[in-house]
């Protein structure tokens, strides 16, 4: 994503950056807690459908 399209402003204060980070972490934790079973169920289907190449775990399109 280029800087013009970034949703994060430049020149944010240290306090504001900390508050934003805390809010995003809190939101992620609440989401994980609320949808834990659904997330795990979906991840299990991904693991079965597309094995992970240990040499390139970020690339799920390899068939080996």
PDBQT receptor file of N, H, CA, C and O in Angstrom, charges set to zero:
ATOM      1  N   UNK A   1       0.851  -1.165   0.000  1.00  0.00    +0.000 N 
ATOM      2  CA  UNK A   1       0.000   0.000   0.000  1.00  0.00    +0.000 C 
ATOM      3  C   UNK A   1       0.898   1.230   0.000  1.00  0.00    +0.000 C 
ATOM      4  O   UNK A   1       1.854   1.309   0.771  1.00  0.00    +0.000 OA
ATOM      5  N   UNK A   2       0.593   2.172  -0.852  1.00  0.00    +0.000 N 
ATOM      6  H   UNK A   2      -0.184   2.108  -1.479  1.00  0.00    +0.000 HD
ATOM      7  CA  UNK A   2       1.408   3.377  -0.878  1.00  0.00    +0.000 C 
ATOM      8  C   UNK A   2       0.998   4.317   0.255  1.00  0.00    +0.000 C 
ATOM      9  O   UNK A   2      -0.059   4.147   0.863  1.00  0.00    +0.000 OA
ATOM     10  N   UNK A   3       1.843   5.307   0.531  1.00  0.00    +0.000 N 
ATOM     11  H   UNK A   3       2.701   5.446   0.037  1.00  0.00    +0.000 HD
ATOM     12  CA  UNK A   3       1.586   6.206   1.655  1.00  0.00    +0.000 C 
ATOM     13  C   UNK A   3       0.303   7.008   1.496  1.00  0.00    +0.000 C 
ATOM     14  O   UNK A   3      -0.356   7.318   2.489  1.00  0.00    +0.000 OA
ATOM     15  N   UNK A   4      -0.063   7.352   0.256  1.00  0.00    +0.000 N 
ATOM     16  H   UNK A   4       0.472   7.100  -0.550  1.00  0.00    +0.000 HD
ATOM     17  CA  UNK A   4      -1.265   8.144   0.029  1.00  0.00    +0.000 C 
ATOM     18  C   UNK A   4      -2.526   7.360   0.405  1.00  0.00    +0.000 C 
ATOM     19  O   UNK A   4      -3.522   7.954   0.818  1.00  0.00    +0.000 OA
ATOM     20  N   UNK A   5      -2.488   6.051   0.266  1.00  0.00    +0.000 N 
ATOM     21  H   UNK A   5      -1.679   5.569  -0.070  1.00  0.00    +0.000 HD
ATOM     22  CA  UNK A   5      -3.650   5.218   0.557  1.00  0.00    +0.000 C 
ATOM     23  C   UNK A   5      -3.656   4.695   1.994  1.00  0.00    +0.000 C 
ATOM     24  O   UNK A   5      -4.594   4.010   2.401  1.00  0.00    +0.000 OA
ATOM     25  N   UNK A   6      -2.623   5.011   2.754  1.00  0.00    +0.000 N 
ATOM     26  H   UNK A   6      -1.861   5.568   2.424  1.00  0.00    +0.000 HD
ATOM     27  CA  UNK A   6      -2.525   4.509   4.126  1.00  0.00    +0.000 C 
ATOM     28  C   UNK A   6      -3.569   5.158   5.024  1.00  0.00    +0.000 C 
ATOM     29  O   UNK A   6      -3.747   6.376   4.989  1.00  0.00    +0.000 OA
ATOM     30  N   UNK A   7      -4.259   4.356   5.828  1.00  0.00    +0.000 N 
ATOM     31  H   UNK A   7      -4.115   3.367   5.857  1.00  0.00    +0.000 HD
ATOM     32  CA  UNK A   7      -5.249   4.930   6.747  1.00  0.00    +0.000 C 
ATOM     33  C   UNK A   7      -4.604   5.533   7.999  1.00  0.00    +0.000 C 
ATOM     34  O   UNK A   7      -5.296   6.120   8.831  1.00  0.00    +0.000 OA
ATOM     35  N   UNK A   8      -3.299   5.393   8.132  1.00  0.00    +0.000 N 
ATOM     36  H   UNK A   8      -2.736   4.917   7.456  1.00  0.00    +0.000 HD
ATOM     37  CA  UNK A   8      -2.607   5.876   9.320  1.00  0.00    +0.000 C 
ATOM     38  C   UNK A   8      -1.894   7.193   9.021  1.00  0.00    +0.000 C 
ATOM     39  O   UNK A   8      -1.072   7.263   8.107  1.00  0.00    +0.000 OA
ATOM     40  N   UNK A   9      -2.206   8.228   9.786  1.00  0.00    +0.000 N 
ATOM     41  H   UNK A   9      -2.874   8.171  10.528  1.00  0.00    +0.000 HD
ATOM     42  CA  UNK A   9      -1.602   9.536   9.526  1.00  0.00    +0.000 C 
ATOM     43  C   UNK A   9      -0.139   9.603   9.943  1.00  0.00    +0.000 C 
ATOM     44  O   UNK A   9       0.295   8.886  10.845  1.00  0.00    +0.000 OA
ATOM     45  N   UNK A  10       0.604  10.458   9.285  1.00  0.00    +0.000 N 
ATOM     46  H   UNK A  10       0.251  11.040   8.552  1.00  0.00    +0.000 HD
ATOM     47  CA  UNK A  10       1.986  10.735   9.683  1.00  0.00    +0.000 C 
ATOM     48  C   UNK A  10       1.961  11.760  10.817  1.00  0.00    +0.000 C 
ATOM     49  O   UNK A  10       0.984  12.491  10.980  1.00  0.00    +0.000 OA
ATOM     50  N   UNK A  11       3.007  11.807  11.574  1.00  0.00    +0.000 N 
ATOM     51  H   UNK A  11       3.801  11.213  11.442  1.00  0.00    +0.000 HD
ATOM     52  CA  UNK A  11       3.120  12.823  12.604  1.00  0.00    +0.000 C 
ATOM     53  C   UNK A  11       2.231  12.589  13.809  1.00  0.00    +0.000 C 
ATOM     54  O   UNK A  11       1.891  13.534  14.520  1.00  0.00    +0.000 OA
ATOM     55  N   UNK A  12       1.854  11.349  14.046  1.00  0.00    +0.000 N 
ATOM     56  H   UNK A  12       2.130  10.581  13.467  1.00  0.00    +0.000 HD
ATOM     57  CA  UNK A  12       1.017  11.031  15.204  1.00  0.00    +0.000 C 
ATOM     58  C   UNK A  12       1.877  11.096  16.460  1.00  0.00    +0.000 C 
ATOM     59  O   UNK A  12       3.038  10.686  16.440  1.00  0.00    +0.000 OA
ATOM     60  N   UNK A  13       1.320  11.603  17.543  1.00  0.00    +0.000 N 
ATOM     61  H   UNK A  13       0.377  11.936  17.560  1.00  0.00    +0.000 HD
ATOM     62  CA  UNK A  13       2.063  11.673  18.802  1.00  0.00    +0.000 C 
ATOM     63  C   UNK A  13       2.307  10.264  19.339  1.00  0.00    +0.000 C 
ATOM     64  O   UNK A  13       1.631   9.309  18.958  1.00  0.00    +0.000 OA
ATOM     65  N   UNK A  14       3.277  10.163  20.223  1.00  0.00    +0.000 N 
ATOM     66  H   UNK A  14       3.826  10.939  20.532  1.00  0.00    +0.000 HD
ATOM     67  CA  UNK A  14       3.574   8.878  20.854  1.00  0.00    +0.000 C 
ATOM     68  C   UNK A  14       2.354   8.358  21.613  1.00  0.00    +0.000 C 
ATOM     69  O   UNK A  14       2.040   7.168  21.561  1.00  0.00    +0.000 OA
ATOM     70  N   UNK A  15       1.673   9.256  22.314  1.00  0.00    +0.000 N 
ATOM     71  H   UNK A  15       1.928  10.222  22.356  1.00  0.00    +0.000 HD
ATOM     72  CA  UNK A  15       0.498   8.863  23.090  1.00  0.00    +0.000 C 
ATOM     73  C   UNK A  15      -0.622   8.364  22.179  1.00  0.00    +0.000 C 
ATOM     74  O   UNK A  15      -1.275   7.367  22.485  1.00  0.00    +0.000 OA
ATOM     75  N   UNK A  16      -0.844   9.055  21.063  1.00  0.00    +0.000 N 
ATOM     76  H   UNK A  16      -0.313   9.865  20.814  1.00  0.00    +0.000 HD
ATOM     77  CA  UNK A  16      -1.895   8.641  20.129  1.00  0.00    +0.000 C 
ATOM     78  C   UNK A  16      -1.543   7.313  19.466  1.00  0.00    +0.000 C 
ATOM     79  O   UNK A  16      -2.418   6.472  19.264  1.00  0.00    +0.000 OA
ATOM     80  N   UNK A  17      -0.274   7.119  19.127  1.00  0.00    +0.000 N 
ATOM     81  H   UNK A  17       0.437   7.802  19.291  1.00  0.00    +0.000 HD
ATOM     82  CA  UNK A  17       0.159   5.854  18.518  1.00  0.00    +0.000 C 
ATOM     83  C   UNK A  17      -0.058   4.698  19.489  1.00  0.00    +0.000 C 
ATOM     84  O   UNK A  17      -0.499   3.619  19.093  1.00  0.00    +0.000 OA
ATOM     85  N   UNK A  18       0.253   4.929  20.754  1.00  0.00    +0.000 N 
ATOM     86  H   UNK A  18       0.612   5.805  21.076  1.00  0.00    +0.000 HD
ATOM     87  CA  UNK A  18       0.043   3.912  21.777  1.00  0.00    +0.000 C 
ATOM     88  C   UNK A  18      -1.442   3.601  21.933  1.00  0.00    +0.000 C 
ATOM     89  O   UNK A  18      -1.832   2.435  22.001  1.00  0.00    +0.000 OA
ATOM     90  N   UNK A  19      -2.267   4.638  21.990  1.00  0.00    +0.000 N 
ATOM     91  H   UNK A  19      -1.950   5.585  21.935  1.00  0.00    +0.000 HD
ATOM     92  CA  UNK A  19      -3.717   4.446  22.151  1.00  0.00    +0.000 C 
ATOM     93  C   UNK A  19      -4.294   3.683  20.963  1.00  0.00    +0.000 C 
ATOM     94  O   UNK A  19      -5.126   2.794  21.146  1.00  0.00    +0.000 OA
ATOM     95  N   UNK A  20      -3.867   4.016  19.760  1.00  0.00    +0.000 N 
ATOM     96  H   UNK A  20      -3.191   4.738  19.611  1.00  0.00    +0.000 HD
ATOM     97  CA  UNK A  20      -4.343   3.311  18.565  1.00  0.00    +0.000 C 
ATOM     98  C   UNK A  20      -3.948   1.840  18.618  1.00  0.00    +0.000 C 
ATOM     99  O   UNK A  20      -4.766   0.959  18.353  1.00  0.00    +0.000 OA
ATOM    100  N   UNK A  21      -2.693   1.582  18.961  1.00  0.00    +0.000 N 
ATOM    101  H   UNK A  21      -2.029   2.298  19.176  1.00  0.00    +0.000 HD
ATOM    102  CA  UNK A  21      -2.212   0.206  19.050  1.00  0.00    +0.000 C 
ATOM    103  C   UNK A  21      -2.985  -0.583  20.103  1.00  0.00    +0.000 C 
ATOM    104  O   UNK A  21      -3.377  -1.723  19.854  1.00  0.00    +0.000 OA
ATOM    105  N   UNK A  22      -3.203  -0.001  21.253  1.00  0.00    +0.000 N 
ATOM    106  H   UNK A  22      -2.884   0.925  21.455  1.00  0.00    +0.000 HD
ATOM    107  CA  UNK A  22      -3.963  -0.667  22.311  1.00  0.00    +0.000 C 
ATOM    108  C   UNK A  22      -5.391  -0.967  21.867  1.00  0.00    +0.000 C 
ATOM    109  O   UNK A  22      -5.913  -2.051  22.125  1.00  0.00    +0.000 OA
ATOM    110  N   UNK A  23      -6.015  -0.009  21.204  1.00  0.00    +0.000 N 
ATOM    111  H   UNK A  23      -5.591   0.872  20.994  1.00  0.00    +0.000 HD
ATOM    112  CA  UNK A  23      -7.390  -0.210  20.748  1.00  0.00    +0.000 C 
ATOM    113  C   UNK A  23      -7.464  -1.346  19.723  1.00  0.00    +0.000 C 
ATOM    114  O   UNK A  23      -8.380  -2.167  19.775  1.00  0.00    +0.000 OA
ATOM    115  N   UNK A  24      -6.508  -1.396  18.798  1.00  0.00    +0.000 N 
ATOM    116  H   UNK A  24      -5.764  -0.729  18.756  1.00  0.00    +0.000 HD
ATOM    117  CA  UNK A  24      -6.506  -2.460  17.788  1.00  0.00    +0.000 C 
ATOM    118  C   UNK A  24      -6.236  -3.821  18.410  1.00  0.00    +0.000 C 
ATOM    119  O   UNK A  24      -6.857  -4.813  18.027  1.00  0.00    +0.000 OA
ATOM    120  N   UNK A  25      -5.315  -3.876  19.366  1.00  0.00    +0.000 N 
ATOM    121  H   UNK A  25      -4.811  -3.070  19.677  1.00  0.00    +0.000 HD
ATOM    122  CA  UNK A  25      -5.052  -5.147  20.053  1.00  0.00    +0.000 C 
ATOM    123  C   UNK A  25      -6.280  -5.602  20.829  1.00  0.00    +0.000 C 
ATOM    124  O   UNK A  25      -6.627  -6.783  20.810  1.00  0.00    +0.000 OA
ATOM    125  N   UNK A  26      -6.937  -4.670  21.512  1.00  0.00    +0.000 N 
ATOM    126  H   UNK A  26      -6.655  -3.711  21.528  1.00  0.00    +0.000 HD
ATOM    127  CA  UNK A  26      -8.150  -4.994  22.268  1.00  0.00    +0.000 C 
ATOM    128  C   UNK A  26      -9.224  -5.527  21.334  1.00  0.00    +0.000 C 
ATOM    129  O   UNK A  26      -9.877  -6.526  21.634  1.00  0.00    +0.000 OA
ATOM    130  N   UNK A  27      -9.404  -4.860  20.201  1.00  0.00    +0.000 N 
ATOM    131  H   UNK A  27      -8.873  -4.048  19.957  1.00  0.00    +0.000 HD
ATOM    132  CA  UNK A  27     -10.408  -5.294  19.235  1.00  0.00    +0.000 C 
ATOM    133  C   UNK A  27     -10.099  -6.700  18.712  1.00  0.00    +0.000 C 
ATOM    134  O   UNK A  27     -11.002  -7.526  18.585  1.00  0.00    +0.000 OA
ATOM    135  N   UNK A  28      -8.827  -6.974  18.410  1.00  0.00    +0.000 N 
ATOM    136  H   UNK A  28      -8.093  -6.302  18.513  1.00  0.00    +0.000 HD
ATOM    137  CA  UNK A  28      -8.444  -8.298  17.929  1.00  0.00    +0.000 C 
ATOM    138  C   UNK A  28      -8.699  -9.366  18.999  1.00  0.00    +0.000 C 
ATOM    139  O   UNK A  28      -9.176 -10.455  18.682  1.00  0.00    +0.000 OA
ATOM    140  N   UNK A  29      -8.385  -9.062  20.250  1.00  0.00    +0.000 N 
ATOM    141  H   UNK A  29      -7.997  -8.177  20.507  1.00  0.00    +0.000 HD
ATOM    142  CA  UNK A  29      -8.620 -10.024  21.329  1.00  0.00    +0.000 C 
ATOM    143  C   UNK A  29     -10.104 -10.310  21.520  1.00  0.00    +0.000 C 
ATOM    144  O   UNK A  29     -10.500 -11.461  21.709  1.00  0.00    +0.000 OA
ATOM    145  N   UNK A  30     -10.919  -9.270  21.470  1.00  0.00    +0.000 N 
ATOM    146  H   UNK A  30     -10.597  -8.336  21.316  1.00  0.00    +0.000 HD
ATOM    147  CA  UNK A  30     -12.361  -9.452  21.623  1.00  0.00    +0.000 C 
ATOM    148  C   UNK A  30     -12.917 -10.287  20.465  1.00  0.00    +0.000 C 
ATOM    149  O   UNK A  30     -13.757 -11.164  20.668  1.00  0.00    +0.000 OA
ATOM    150  N   UNK A  31     -12.442 -10.005  19.261  1.00  0.00    +0.000 N 
ATOM    151  H   UNK A  31     -11.759  -9.293  19.096  1.00  0.00    +0.000 HD
ATOM    152  CA  UNK A  31     -12.882 -10.750  18.077  1.00  0.00    +0.000 C 
ATOM    153  C   UNK A  31     -12.483 -12.221  18.203  1.00  0.00    +0.000 C 
ATOM    154  O   UNK A  31     -13.302 -13.110  17.967  1.00  0.00    +0.000 OA
ATOM    155  N   UNK A  32     -11.236 -12.476  18.571  1.00  0.00    +0.000 N 
ATOM    156  H   UNK A  32     -10.571 -11.754  18.763  1.00  0.00    +0.000 HD
ATOM    157  CA  UNK A  32     -10.781 -13.858  18.751  1.00  0.00    +0.000 C 
ATOM    158  C   UNK A  32     -11.598 -14.579  19.810  1.00  0.00    +0.000 C 
ATOM    159  O   UNK A  32     -11.960 -15.743  19.636  1.00  0.00    +0.000 OA
ATOM    160  N   UNK A  33     -11.890 -13.889  20.907  1.00  0.00    +0.000 N 
ATOM    161  H   UNK A  33     -11.597 -12.944  21.048  1.00  0.00    +0.000 HD
ATOM    162  CA  UNK A  33     -12.661 -14.502  21.985  1.00  0.00    +0.000 C 
ATOM    163  C   UNK A  33     -14.082 -14.834  21.530  1.00  0.00    +0.000 C 
ATOM    164  O   UNK A  33     -14.595 -15.916  21.816  1.00  0.00    +0.000 OA
ATOM    165  N   UNK A  34     -14.707 -13.908  20.829  1.00  0.00    +0.000 N 
ATOM    166  H   UNK A  34     -14.291 -13.029  20.597  1.00  0.00    +0.000 HD
ATOM    167  CA  UNK A  34     -16.093 -14.097  20.407  1.00  0.00    +0.000 C 
ATOM    168  C   UNK A  34     -16.233 -15.168  19.327  1.00  0.00    +0.000 C 
ATOM    169  O   UNK A  34     -17.187 -15.945  19.347  1.00  0.00    +0.000 OA
ATOM    170  N   UNK A  35     -15.295 -15.215  18.390  1.00  0.00    +0.000 N 
ATOM    171  H   UNK A  35     -14.520 -14.583  18.374  1.00  0.00    +0.000 HD
ATOM    172  CA  UNK A  35     -15.415 -16.100  17.232  1.00  0.00    +0.000 C 
ATOM    173  C   UNK A  35     -14.383 -17.232  17.241  1.00  0.00    +0.000 C 
ATOM    174  O   UNK A  35     -14.084 -17.798  16.189  1.00  0.00    +0.000 OA
ATOM    175  N   UNK A  36     -13.840 -17.565  18.410  1.00  0.00    +0.000 N 
ATOM    176  H   UNK A  36     -14.084 -17.105  19.264  1.00  0.00    +0.000 HD
ATOM    177  CA  UNK A  36     -12.769 -18.560  18.520  1.00  0.00    +0.000 C 
ATOM    178  C   UNK A  36     -13.116 -19.876  17.820  1.00  0.00    +0.000 C 
ATOM    179  O   UNK A  36     -12.329 -20.369  17.011  1.00  0.00    +0.000 OA
ATOM    180  N   UNK A  37     -14.265 -20.440  18.119  1.00  0.00    +0.000 N 
ATOM    181  H   UNK A  37     -14.903 -20.039  18.776  1.00  0.00    +0.000 HD
ATOM    182  CA  UNK A  37     -14.630 -21.738  17.546  1.00  0.00    +0.000 C 
ATOM    183  C   UNK A  37     -14.753 -21.655  16.026  1.00  0.00    +0.000 C 
ATOM    184  O   UNK A  37     -14.293 -22.551  15.318  1.00  0.00    +0.000 OA
ATOM    185  N   UNK A  38     -15.368 -20.595  15.525  1.00  0.00    +0.000 N 
ATOM    186  H   UNK A  38     -15.742 -19.868  16.100  1.00  0.00    +0.000 HD
ATOM    187  CA  UNK A  38     -15.526 -20.454  14.085  1.00  0.00    +0.000 C 
ATOM    188  C   UNK A  38     -14.179 -20.262  13.393  1.00  0.00    +0.000 C 
ATOM    189  O   UNK A  38     -13.946 -20.820  12.321  1.00  0.00    +0.000 OA
ATOM    190  N   UNK A  39     -13.296 -19.477  14.002  1.00  0.00    +0.000 N 
ATOM    191  H   UNK A  39     -13.486 -19.023  14.873  1.00  0.00    +0.000 HD
ATOM    192  CA  UNK A  39     -11.971 -19.245  13.426  1.00  0.00    +0.000 C 
ATOM    193  C   UNK A  39     -11.198 -20.556  13.368  1.00  0.00    +0.000 C 
ATOM    194  O   UNK A  39     -10.599 -20.878  12.342  1.00  0.00    +0.000 OA
ATOM    195  N   UNK A  40     -11.207 -21.312  14.459  1.00  0.00    +0.000 N 
ATOM    196  H   UNK A  40     -11.694 -21.051  15.293  1.00  0.00    +0.000 HD
ATOM    197  CA  UNK A  40     -10.482 -22.592  14.500  1.00  0.00    +0.000 C 
ATOM    198  C   UNK A  40     -11.067 -23.590  13.504  1.00  0.00    +0.000 C 
ATOM    199  O   UNK A  40     -10.325 -24.315  12.841  1.00  0.00    +0.000 OA
ATOM    200  N   UNK A  41     -12.387 -23.630  13.398  1.00  0.00    +0.000 N 
ATOM    201  H   UNK A  41     -12.990 -23.041  13.936  1.00  0.00    +0.000 HD
ATOM    202  CA  UNK A  41     -13.027 -24.541  12.456  1.00  0.00    +0.000 C 
ATOM    203  C   UNK A  41     -12.611 -24.202  11.026  1.00  0.00    +0.000 C 
ATOM    204  O   UNK A  41     -12.311 -25.098  10.236  1.00  0.00    +0.000 OA
ATOM    205  N   UNK A  42     -12.592 -22.926  10.697  1.00  0.00    +0.000 N 
ATOM    206  H   UNK A  42     -12.835 -22.198  11.339  1.00  0.00    +0.000 HD
ATOM    207  CA  UNK A  42     -12.181 -22.516   9.351  1.00  0.00    +0.000 C 
ATOM    208  C   UNK A  42     -10.699 -22.810   9.118  1.00  0.00    +0.000 C 
ATOM    209  O   UNK A  42     -10.323 -23.269   8.039  1.00  0.00    +0.000 OA
ATOM    210  N   UNK A  43      -9.863 -22.552  10.109  1.00  0.00    +0.000 N 
ATOM    211  H   UNK A  43     -10.168 -22.180  10.985  1.00  0.00    +0.000 HD
ATOM    212  CA  UNK A  43      -8.432 -22.839   9.966  1.00  0.00    +0.000 C 
ATOM    213  C   UNK A  43      -8.185 -24.322   9.746  1.00  0.00    +0.000 C 
ATOM    214  O   UNK A  43      -7.273 -24.691   9.005  1.00  0.00    +0.000 OA
ATOM    215  N   UNK A  44      -8.977 -25.176  10.374  1.00  0.00    +0.000 N 
ATOM    216  H   UNK A  44      -9.717 -24.876  10.976  1.00  0.00    +0.000 HD
ATOM    217  CA  UNK A  44      -8.830 -26.621  10.189  1.00  0.00    +0.000 C 
ATOM    218  C   UNK A  44      -9.153 -27.008   8.751  1.00  0.00    +0.000 C 
ATOM    219  O   UNK A  44      -8.499 -27.888   8.191  1.00  0.00    +0.000 OA
ATOM    220  N   UNK A  45     -10.142 -26.370   8.148  1.00  0.00    +0.000 N 
ATOM    221  H   UNK A  45     -10.673 -25.655   8.603  1.00  0.00    +0.000 HD
ATOM    222  CA  UNK A  45     -10.455 -26.688   6.748  1.00  0.00    +0.000 C 
ATOM    223  C   UNK A  45      -9.351 -26.205   5.825  1.00  0.00    +0.000 C 
ATOM    224  O   UNK A  45      -9.076 -26.837   4.805  1.00  0.00    +0.000 OA
ATOM    225  N   UNK A  46      -8.712 -25.090   6.169  1.00  0.00    +0.000 N 
ATOM    226  H   UNK A  46      -8.935 -24.576   6.998  1.00  0.00    +0.000 HD
ATOM    227  CA  UNK A  46      -7.599 -24.599   5.354  1.00  0.00    +0.000 C 
ATOM    228  C   UNK A  46      -6.419 -25.562   5.420  1.00  0.00    +0.000 C 
ATOM    229  O   UNK A  46      -5.776 -25.837   4.407  1.00  0.00    +0.000 OA
ATOM    230  N   UNK A  47      -6.141 -26.069   6.612  1.00  0.00    +0.000 N 
ATOM    231  H   UNK A  47      -6.663 -25.845   7.435  1.00  0.00    +0.000 HD
ATOM    232  CA  UNK A  47      -5.028 -26.993   6.783  1.00  0.00    +0.000 C 
ATOM    233  C   UNK A  47      -5.231 -28.269   5.973  1.00  0.00    +0.000 C 
ATOM    234  O   UNK A  47      -4.273 -28.805   5.417  1.00  0.00    +0.000 OA
ATOM    235  N   UNK A  48      -6.458 -28.759   5.901  1.00  0.00    +0.000 N 
ATOM    236  H   UNK A  48      -7.237 -28.324   6.354  1.00  0.00    +0.000 HD
ATOM    237  CA  UNK A  48      -6.738 -29.977   5.150  1.00  0.00    +0.000 C 
ATOM    238  C   UNK A  48      -6.713 -29.723   3.649  1.00  0.00    +0.000 C 
ATOM    239  O   UNK A  48      -6.273 -30.576   2.878  1.00  0.00    +0.000 OA
ATOM    240  N   UNK A  49      -7.184 -28.550   3.234  1.00  0.00    +0.000 N 
ATOM    241  H   UNK A  49      -7.542 -27.857   3.860  1.00  0.00    +0.000 HD
ATOM    242  CA  UNK A  49      -7.309 -28.250   1.809  1.00  0.00    +0.000 C 
ATOM    243  C   UNK A  49      -5.990 -27.846   1.180  1.00  0.00    +0.000 C 
ATOM    244  O   UNK A  49      -5.788 -28.058  -0.016  1.00  0.00    +0.000 OA
ATOM    245  N   UNK A  50      -5.098 -27.274   1.952  1.00  0.00    +0.000 N 
ATOM    246  H   UNK A  50      -5.262 -27.102   2.923  1.00  0.00    +0.000 HD
ATOM    247  CA  UNK A  50      -3.868 -26.746   1.383  1.00  0.00    +0.000 C 
ATOM    248  C   UNK A  50      -2.709 -26.958   2.347  1.00  0.00    +0.000 C 
ATOM    249  O   UNK A  50      -2.505 -26.160   3.262  1.00  0.00    +0.000 OA
ATOM    250  N   UNK A  51      -1.946 -28.038   2.141  1.00  0.00    +0.000 N 
ATOM    251  H   UNK A  51      -2.113 -28.686   1.398  1.00  0.00    +0.000 HD
ATOM    252  CA  UNK A  51      -0.815 -28.272   3.037  1.00  0.00    +0.000 C 
ATOM    253  C   UNK A  51       0.222 -27.153   2.920  1.00  0.00    +0.000 C 
ATOM    254  O   UNK A  51       0.339 -26.509   1.877  1.00  0.00    +0.000 OA
ATOM    255  N   UNK A  52       0.954 -26.935   3.978  1.00  0.00    +0.000 N 
ATOM    256  H   UNK A  52       0.859 -27.458   4.825  1.00  0.00    +0.000 HD
ATOM    257  CA  UNK A  52       1.938 -25.856   4.026  1.00  0.00    +0.000 C 
ATOM    258  C   UNK A  52       3.315 -26.408   3.667  1.00  0.00    +0.000 C 
ATOM    259  O   UNK A  52       3.744 -27.430   4.202  1.00  0.00    +0.000 OA
ATOM    260  N   UNK A  53       3.994 -25.728   2.764  1.00  0.00    +0.000 N 
ATOM    261  H   UNK A  53       3.645 -24.898   2.328  1.00  0.00    +0.000 HD
ATOM    262  CA  UNK A  53       5.368 -26.047   2.416  1.00  0.00    +0.000 C 
ATOM    263  C   UNK A  53       6.256 -25.503   3.531  1.00  0.00    +0.000 C 
ATOM    264  O   UNK A  53       6.277 -24.291   3.740  1.00  0.00    +0.000 OA
ATOM    265  N   UNK A  54       6.987 -26.346   4.253  1.00  0.00    +0.000 N 
ATOM    266  H   UNK A  54       6.970 -27.331   4.083  1.00  0.00    +0.000 HD
ATOM    267  CA  UNK A  54       7.799 -25.856   5.362  1.00  0.00    +0.000 C 
ATOM    268  C   UNK A  54       8.885 -24.871   4.928  1.00  0.00    +0.000 C 
ATOM    269  O   UNK A  54       9.352 -24.069   5.736  1.00  0.00    +0.000 OA
ATOM    270  N   UNK A  55       9.286 -24.929   3.662  1.00  0.00    +0.000 N 
ATOM    271  H   UNK A  55       8.907 -25.581   3.005  1.00  0.00    +0.000 HD
ATOM    272  CA  UNK A  55      10.289 -23.992   3.160  1.00  0.00    +0.000 C 
ATOM    273  C   UNK A  55       9.690 -22.616   2.878  1.00  0.00    +0.000 C 
ATOM    274  O   UNK A  55      10.396 -21.610   2.944  1.00  0.00    +0.000 OA
ATOM    275  N   UNK A  56       8.393 -22.563   2.563  1.00  0.00    +0.000 N 
ATOM    276  H   UNK A  56       7.819 -23.380   2.509  1.00  0.00    +0.000 HD
ATOM    277  CA  UNK A  56       7.705 -21.303   2.265  1.00  0.00    +0.000 C 
ATOM    278  C   UNK A  56       6.315 -21.337   2.906  1.00  0.00    +0.000 C 
ATOM    279  O   UNK A  56       5.319 -21.421   2.187  1.00  0.00    +0.000 OA
ATOM    280  N   UNK A  57       6.220 -21.272   4.240  1.00  0.00    +0.000 N 
ATOM    281  H   UNK A  57       7.029 -21.204   4.824  1.00  0.00    +0.000 HD
ATOM    282  CA  UNK A  57       4.920 -21.415   4.899  1.00  0.00    +0.000 C 
ATOM    283  C   UNK A  57       3.935 -20.300   4.562  1.00  0.00    +0.000 C 
ATOM    284  O   UNK A  57       2.728 -20.464   4.736  1.00  0.00    +0.000 OA
ATOM    285  N   UNK A  58       4.432 -19.192   4.091  1.00  0.00    +0.000 N 
ATOM    286  H   UNK A  58       5.413 -19.058   3.949  1.00  0.00    +0.000 HD
ATOM    287  CA  UNK A  58       3.541 -18.076   3.727  1.00  0.00    +0.000 C 
ATOM    288  C   UNK A  58       2.871 -18.313   2.378  1.00  0.00    +0.000 C 
ATOM    289  O   UNK A  58       1.887 -17.642   2.064  1.00  0.00    +0.000 OA
ATOM    290  N   UNK A  59       3.368 -19.236   1.581  1.00  0.00    +0.000 N 
ATOM    291  H   UNK A  59       4.167 -19.781   1.837  1.00  0.00    +0.000 HD
ATOM    292  CA  UNK A  59       2.849 -19.501   0.249  1.00  0.00    +0.000 C 
ATOM    293  C   UNK A  59       1.999 -20.774   0.301  1.00  0.00    +0.000 C 
ATOM    294  O   UNK A  59       2.538 -21.880   0.305  1.00  0.00    +0.000 OA
ATOM    295  N   UNK A  60       0.681 -20.618   0.341  1.00  0.00    +0.000 N 
ATOM    296  H   UNK A  60       0.243 -19.719   0.338  1.00  0.00    +0.000 HD
ATOM    297  CA  UNK A  60      -0.214 -21.772   0.477  1.00  0.00    +0.000 C 
ATOM    298  C   UNK A  60      -0.640 -22.332  -0.866  1.00  0.00    +0.000 C 
ATOM    299  O   UNK A  60      -1.475 -23.235  -0.904  1.00  0.00    +0.000 OA
ATOM    300  N   UNK A  61      -0.094 -21.827  -1.985  1.00  0.00    +0.000 N 
ATOM    301  H   UNK A  61       0.584 -21.093  -1.955  1.00  0.00    +0.000 HD
ATOM    302  CA  UNK A  61      -0.500 -22.294  -3.300  1.00  0.00    +0.000 C 
ATOM    303  C   UNK A  61       0.421 -23.374  -3.863  1.00  0.00    +0.000 C 
ATOM    304  O   UNK A  61       0.186 -23.874  -4.963  1.00  0.00    +0.000 OA
ATOM    305  N   UNK A  62       1.443 -23.729  -3.136  1.00  0.00    +0.000 N 
ATOM    306  H   UNK A  62       1.633 -23.323  -2.242  1.00  0.00    +0.000 HD
ATOM    307  CA  UNK A  62       2.365 -24.764  -3.619  1.00  0.00    +0.000 C 
ATOM    308  C   UNK A  62       1.732 -26.139  -3.490  1.00  0.00    +0.000 C 
ATOM    309  O   UNK A  62       1.070 -26.439  -2.496  1.00  0.00    +0.000 OA
ATOM    310  N   UNK A  63       1.936 -26.951  -4.479  1.00  0.00    +0.000 N 
ATOM    311  H   UNK A  63       2.474 -26.707  -5.286  1.00  0.00    +0.000 HD
ATOM    312  CA  UNK A  63       1.569 -28.359  -4.335  1.00  0.00    +0.000 C 
ATOM    313  C   UNK A  63       2.855 -29.155  -4.437  1.00  0.00    +0.000 C 
ATOM    314  O   UNK A  63       3.564 -29.081  -5.441  1.00  0.00    +0.000 OA
ATOM    315  N   UNK A  64       3.148 -29.901  -3.415  1.00  0.00    +0.000 N 
ATOM    316  H   UNK A  64       2.572 -29.961  -2.600  1.00  0.00    +0.000 HD
ATOM    317  CA  UNK A  64       4.416 -30.625  -3.381  1.00  0.00    +0.000 C 
ATOM    318  C   UNK A  64       4.197 -32.067  -3.043  1.00  0.00    +0.000 C 
ATOM    319  O   UNK A  64       5.156 -32.836  -2.968  1.00  0.00    +0.000 OA
TER     320      UNK A  64
